């Protein structure tokens, strides 16, 4: 009798956990994660400890996703302003008291541990802007978009000052997607692009020396083949040498002869391309496109303006992650610290991405609720 009762409790628990999870989206996620684990095994030189550590990261991130999927949109709306303000306060704390590591002030010590507040803004930023536009939905004017830009610029400027160009880019993209989905005119967007291009000479003057070097290296990596250009040269060699079929799993010469830097993290796409070739790259791209397409469908069916903006921004962030990382590794974009989503080794970005996916599933789960 006790066994039957325990079994019934477990069935209810599993049903409660699985109910908010979208089966199609989950299948795509797990497919990409599996490809990532296979590639990581080769990139880490068949190191079981690295695989176990990544499995732990995935397990923790999955739990975060399940928890986020249980959170109703109404609670997310209430949390948006406090999370944003907390993120800005922590970023100010980093600027004043943050730890300096590798020449950058990005971490804030809390005694027992250190945190990187810029990661919080990847979620807090779209949450805040979606909340703001939801509140202003019926009376949106041009100055509302101007206020949204100010809300976006404050944390982005603090993150860029650390300096952390990669995270600043991702937070900027997350905010821009919300502003764009809220109905920003194409004329204003094109005007902003033209204005941005016209201000490039001024922007060049505020860049750090290493950031300028990255851009110059992108244009001609052969100028410093053993220094700043080394990453791009070796990664493009690996991507090109994979050909159509690839060299085969565990047989990538650029990888196993240690030519590819950061092969488990930012440059893992070079490892994947070398070993699985164009066919493997096509499969990975199809999976990413399926993930984005499914996410956009879920965003379109969200019940409120807030939910549609937030869900749309979250799924488009995956596009930004994938596009920037693949472009960086392929030599068409400057080298910035952006991992390949659900593939690169690491815990922080993985938790952030899975948390976003959990929010997306929550929006989809509550799509039939009546807007209040």
Wavefront OBJ file of the C-alpha trace (Angstrom):
o trace
v 0.000 0.000 0.000
v 2.849 2.318 0.961
v 4.623 1.462 -2.297
v 1.530 2.292 -4.340
v 1.181 5.574 -2.494
v 4.828 6.449 -3.112
v 4.493 5.534 -6.806
v 1.421 7.717 -7.124
v 3.225 10.628 -5.476
v 6.156 10.200 -7.883
v 3.806 10.097 -10.891
v 2.155 13.316 -9.763
v 5.530 14.933 -9.189
v 6.831 13.923 -12.628
v 3.591 15.077 -14.246
v 3.845 18.417 -12.421
v 7.441 18.904 -13.556
v 6.870 17.792 -17.149
v 3.576 19.618 -17.736
v 5.023 23.069 -18.546
v 7.818 21.671 -20.748
v 7.233 21.885 -24.494
v 8.139 18.470 -25.940
v 9.155 19.780 -29.374
v 11.399 22.508 -27.993
v 12.872 20.128 -25.434
v 13.735 17.569 -28.144
v 15.578 20.229 -30.176
v 17.435 21.454 -27.088
v 18.562 17.960 -26.139
v 19.710 17.270 -29.719
v 21.960 20.344 -29.677
v 23.235 19.504 -26.194
v 24.085 15.957 -27.357
v 26.090 17.311 -30.289
v 27.832 19.624 -27.849
v 28.789 16.779 -25.516
v 30.159 14.706 -28.400
v 32.244 17.666 -29.607
v 33.394 18.568 -26.097
v 34.683 15.004 -25.586
v 36.996 15.462 -28.555
v 37.891 19.071 -27.737
v 38.906 18.107 -24.184
v 41.120 15.263 -25.448
v 38.700 12.592 -24.243
v 38.884 13.899 -20.673
v 36.126 12.254 -18.579
v 36.426 14.881 -15.833
v 35.514 17.673 -18.266
v 32.488 15.676 -19.477
v 31.309 14.992 -15.924
v 31.660 18.686 -15.073
v 29.626 19.679 -18.132
v 26.957 17.095 -17.306
v 26.715 18.681 -13.854
v 26.344 22.104 -15.497
v 23.618 20.767 -17.782
v 21.809 19.087 -14.896
v 21.799 22.277 -12.830
v 20.749 24.378 -15.842
v 17.918 21.922 -16.586
v 16.632 22.289 -13.022
v 16.719 26.071 -13.445
v 14.716 25.717 -16.676
v 12.079 23.544 -14.988
v 11.754 26.021 -12.116
v 11.497 28.980 -14.528
v 8.829 27.145 -16.528
v 6.655 27.056 -13.383
v 6.763 30.844 -12.893
v 3.573 32.547 -14.130
v 3.950 35.621 -16.383
v 2.221 37.813 -13.782
v 4.999 37.098 -11.270
v 7.666 37.763 -13.905
v 6.082 41.162 -14.542
v 6.263 42.029 -10.863
v 9.890 40.901 -10.672
v 11.032 42.886 -13.725
v 11.723 46.347 -12.165
v 13.385 44.979 -8.977
v 15.640 42.646 -10.998
v 16.653 45.448 -13.342
v 17.412 47.845 -10.473
v 19.332 45.119 -8.638
v 21.370 44.454 -11.779
v 22.224 48.153 -12.227
v 23.185 48.511 -8.548
v 25.434 45.443 -8.788
v 27.038 46.794 -11.974
v 27.770 50.070 -10.181
v 29.234 47.978 -7.363
v 31.478 46.215 -9.866
v 32.663 49.570 -11.236
v 33.521 50.766 -7.718
v 34.621 47.653 -5.852
v 34.872 44.825 -8.404
v 37.723 42.331 -8.609
v 40.171 42.779 -11.479
v 40.917 39.566 -13.359
v 42.914 39.409 -16.594
v 42.799 43.180 -16.878
v 38.986 43.441 -16.604
v 36.798 44.448 -13.656
v 33.791 42.123 -14.106
v 33.370 40.248 -10.821
v 31.899 41.348 -7.507
v 33.041 39.554 -4.370
v 30.324 38.653 -1.855
v 32.681 37.080 0.670
v 31.915 33.391 0.196
v 31.677 33.664 -3.585
v 32.003 36.040 -6.526
v 29.290 36.898 -9.026
v 29.265 38.439 -12.509
v 26.281 40.849 -12.461
v 26.420 41.415 -16.221
v 24.994 37.896 -16.685
v 21.880 38.920 -14.740
v 21.220 41.720 -17.232
v 20.837 39.240 -20.117
v 17.486 38.297 -18.549
v 16.697 41.428 -16.535
v 17.018 43.725 -19.561
v 14.349 42.101 -21.800
v 12.164 41.599 -18.706
v 12.337 45.295 -17.834
v 11.710 46.571 -21.352
v 8.860 44.103 -21.935
v 7.296 45.271 -18.655
v 7.718 48.924 -19.659
v 6.167 48.518 -23.103
v 3.343 46.409 -21.676
v 2.488 49.266 -19.313
v 2.572 51.744 -22.203
v 0.949 49.505 -24.844
v -2.168 51.607 -25.395
v -0.368 54.971 -25.574
v 3.006 54.217 -27.191
v 4.703 57.353 -28.486
v 8.132 58.111 -29.878
v 9.400 59.293 -26.479
v 8.497 55.906 -25.004
v 11.075 54.358 -27.320
v 13.556 57.045 -26.287
v 13.027 56.157 -22.608
v 13.469 52.478 -23.498
v 16.796 53.293 -25.141
v 17.919 55.080 -21.955
v 16.892 52.026 -19.896
v 19.024 49.935 -22.253
v 22.049 52.223 -22.471
v 22.669 52.570 -18.711
v 23.625 48.919 -17.990
v 25.238 48.428 -21.415
v 27.566 51.377 -20.751
v 28.480 49.950 -17.332
v 29.204 46.527 -18.860
v 31.246 47.977 -21.748
v 33.286 49.960 -19.223
v 34.459 46.769 -17.433
v 35.376 46.062 -20.344
v 33.228 43.156 -21.555
v 32.376 43.730 -25.199
v 30.774 40.296 -25.717
v 28.278 40.605 -22.864
v 27.571 44.252 -23.747
v 26.715 43.105 -27.269
v 24.353 40.388 -26.009
v 22.579 42.701 -23.543
v 22.257 45.338 -26.280
v 20.770 42.746 -28.623
v 18.305 41.543 -25.970
v 17.107 45.086 -25.404
v 16.986 45.977 -29.087
v 14.835 42.935 -29.887
v 12.217 44.041 -27.357
v 12.219 47.605 -28.699
v 11.966 46.323 -32.289
v 9.155 43.887 -31.494
v 7.308 46.661 -29.665
v 6.807 48.364 -33.037
v 9.785 50.664 -33.565
v 9.584 52.213 -37.033
v 11.939 50.932 -39.723
v 12.700 54.569 -40.613
v 14.066 55.131 -37.120
v 16.054 51.887 -37.240
v 17.615 52.771 -40.595
v 18.301 56.280 -39.346
v 20.024 54.832 -36.307
v 22.156 52.556 -38.497
v 23.215 55.478 -40.680
v 23.939 57.595 -37.608
v 25.931 54.752 -36.065
v 28.038 54.363 -39.206
v 28.640 58.110 -39.306
v 29.828 58.051 -35.685
v 32.324 55.225 -36.223
v 35.318 57.596 -36.161
v 34.188 58.861 -32.745
v 33.524 55.330 -31.469
v 36.995 54.268 -32.604
v 38.463 56.833 -30.219
v 36.703 55.358 -27.150
v 37.620 51.732 -27.860
v 40.310 50.059 -25.777
v 43.585 49.209 -27.490
v 42.843 45.466 -27.477
v 39.413 46.093 -29.016
v 40.938 48.140 -31.843
v 43.485 45.384 -32.361
v 40.711 42.804 -32.704
v 39.047 44.811 -35.455
v 42.319 45.411 -37.306
v 43.164 41.729 -36.919
v 39.809 40.794 -38.447
v 40.694 42.846 -41.540
v 44.175 41.329 -41.841
v 45.019 38.552 -39.349
v 48.320 37.839 -41.135
v 49.785 41.061 -39.739
v 50.244 39.341 -36.373
v 49.965 35.589 -37.070
v 51.483 34.509 -33.747
v 49.719 37.129 -31.640
v 46.361 38.811 -32.129
v 45.716 37.041 -35.433
v 46.463 33.551 -34.127
v 42.910 32.745 -32.998
v 41.304 33.691 -36.301
v 43.960 32.039 -38.476
v 43.849 28.698 -36.653
v 40.059 28.591 -36.379
v 39.527 29.375 -40.073
v 42.064 26.694 -41.004
v 40.126 24.187 -38.894
v 36.755 25.215 -40.355
v 38.048 25.004 -43.943
v 39.999 21.773 -43.503
v 36.855 19.910 -42.450
v 35.621 19.961 -46.052
v 32.266 18.387 -46.817
v 32.448 15.213 -44.751
v 34.844 16.304 -42.012
v 37.910 14.462 -40.744
v 35.874 12.286 -38.405
v 35.136 12.346 -34.713
v 38.322 12.464 -32.591
v 40.445 12.867 -35.756
v 40.684 16.657 -36.009
v 44.370 17.499 -36.465
v 44.045 21.199 -35.628
v 42.242 20.187 -32.439
v 44.428 17.349 -31.227
v 47.693 19.041 -32.129
v 46.589 21.949 -29.913
v 46.474 24.623 -32.598
v 42.929 25.776 -31.770
v 42.798 28.075 -28.719
v 39.830 27.994 -26.314
v 38.687 24.869 -28.143
v 36.257 23.800 -25.390
v 34.576 27.177 -25.006
v 34.446 30.057 -27.484
v 36.103 28.182 -30.364
v 34.375 24.825 -30.048
v 32.646 25.449 -33.391
v 36.067 25.161 -35.060
v 36.435 21.686 -33.530
v 32.954 20.702 -34.690
v 33.555 22.014 -38.220
v 36.870 20.221 -38.596
v 35.555 16.846 -37.462
v 32.046 16.897 -38.979
v 32.519 19.174 -41.990
v 29.855 20.954 -43.984
v 27.314 18.182 -43.379
v 27.695 18.517 -39.617
v 27.510 22.303 -39.812
v 24.327 22.058 -41.859
v 22.766 19.756 -39.266
v 23.717 22.143 -36.450
v 22.315 25.126 -38.363
v 19.072 23.262 -39.043
v 18.725 22.518 -35.318
v 19.330 26.146 -34.398
v 16.823 27.308 -37.024
v 14.293 24.780 -35.710
v 14.870 26.070 -32.173
v 14.367 29.675 -33.258
v 11.329 28.845 -35.425
v 9.659 26.913 -32.604
v 10.425 29.718 -30.171
v 8.969 32.361 -32.473
v 5.799 30.268 -32.879
v 5.489 30.075 -29.105
v 6.086 33.832 -28.825
v 3.405 34.571 -31.434
v 0.859 32.563 -29.408
v 1.727 34.224 -26.084
v -1.310 35.672 -24.272
v -0.151 39.238 -23.555
v 1.955 41.995 -25.086
v 4.490 41.492 -22.267
v 4.709 37.760 -22.952
v 5.095 38.197 -26.722
v 7.873 40.763 -26.351
v 9.763 38.776 -23.732
v 9.424 35.419 -25.490
v 10.420 36.892 -28.851
v 13.499 38.598 -27.403
v 14.613 35.469 -25.548
v 14.507 33.238 -28.609
v 16.189 35.844 -30.826
v 19.053 35.955 -28.325
v 19.852 32.404 -29.424
v 20.212 33.702 -32.971
v 22.621 36.375 -31.716
v 24.703 33.876 -29.733
v 24.965 31.460 -32.670
v 25.525 34.111 -35.352
v 28.216 35.991 -33.410
v 30.071 32.836 -32.334
v 30.027 31.213 -35.782
v 30.948 34.511 -37.425
v 33.811 35.003 -34.984
v 35.197 31.500 -35.504
v 34.795 31.773 -39.293
v 36.695 35.069 -39.403
v 33.860 37.369 -40.511
v 33.363 39.043 -37.113
v 35.841 40.271 -34.475
v 36.786 37.892 -31.676
v 34.523 38.495 -28.661
v 33.705 36.326 -25.674
v 30.449 34.773 -26.907
v 29.986 30.978 -26.501
v 28.167 28.709 -28.934
v 24.740 28.240 -27.284
v 24.141 24.841 -25.642
v 27.432 23.550 -27.094
v 30.335 25.432 -25.470
v 31.688 24.265 -22.120
v 30.734 26.372 -19.133
v 28.047 26.888 -16.546
v 27.165 30.580 -16.402
v 26.005 31.057 -19.996
v 24.310 27.652 -19.949
v 22.258 28.534 -16.872
v 21.291 31.905 -18.393
v 20.158 30.281 -21.646
v 18.203 27.496 -19.939
v 16.573 30.032 -17.633
v 15.464 31.962 -20.697
v 14.106 28.780 -22.264
v 12.199 28.085 -19.063
v 10.598 31.527 -19.261
v 9.687 30.838 -22.887
v 7.993 27.587 -21.877
v 6.146 29.382 -19.088
v 4.764 31.884 -21.596
v 3.634 29.034 -23.834
v 2.061 27.146 -20.939
v -0.046 30.160 -19.944
v -1.038 31.093 -23.505
v -4.721 30.241 -22.870
v -5.054 32.490 -19.886
v -7.237 35.560 -20.263
v -5.285 38.802 -20.202
v -5.900 40.849 -17.062
l 1 2 3 4 5 6 7 8 9 10 11 12 13 14 15 16 17 18 19 20 21 22 23 24 25 26 27 28 29 30 31 32 33 34 35 36 37 38 39 40 41 42 43 44 45 46 47 48 49 50 51 52 53 54 55 56 57 58 59 60 61 62 63 64 65 66 67 68 69 70 71 72 73 74 75 76 77 78 79 80 81 82 83 84 85 86 87 88 89 90 91 92 93 94 95 96 97 98 99 100 101 102 103 104 105 106 107 108 109 110 111 112 113 114 115 116 117 118 119 120 121 122 123 124 125 126 127 128 129 130 131 132 133 134 135 136 137 138 139 140 141 142 143 144 145 146 147 148 149 150 151 152 153 154 155 156 157 158 159 160 161 162 163 164 165 166 167 168 169 170 171 172 173 174 175 176 177 178 179 180 181 182 183 184 185 186 187 188 189 190 191 192 193 194 195 196 197 198 199 200 201 202 203 204 205 206 207 208 209 210 211 212 213 214 215 216 217 218 219 220 221 222 223 224 225 226 227 228 229 230 231 232 233 234 235 236 237 238 239 240 241 242 243 244 245 246 247 248 249 250 251 252 253 254 255 256 257 258 259 260 261 262 263 264 265 266 267 268 269 270 271 272 273 274 275 276 277 278 279 280 281 282 283 284 285 286 287 288 289 290 291 292 293 294 295 296 297 298 299 300 301 302 303 304 305 306 307 308 309 310 311 312 313 314 315 316 317 318 319 320 321 322 323 324 325 326 327 328 329 330 331 332 333 334 335 336 337 338 339 340 341 342 343 344 345 346 347 348 349 350 351 352 353 354 355 356 357 358 359 360 361 362 363 364 365 366 367 368 369 370 371 372
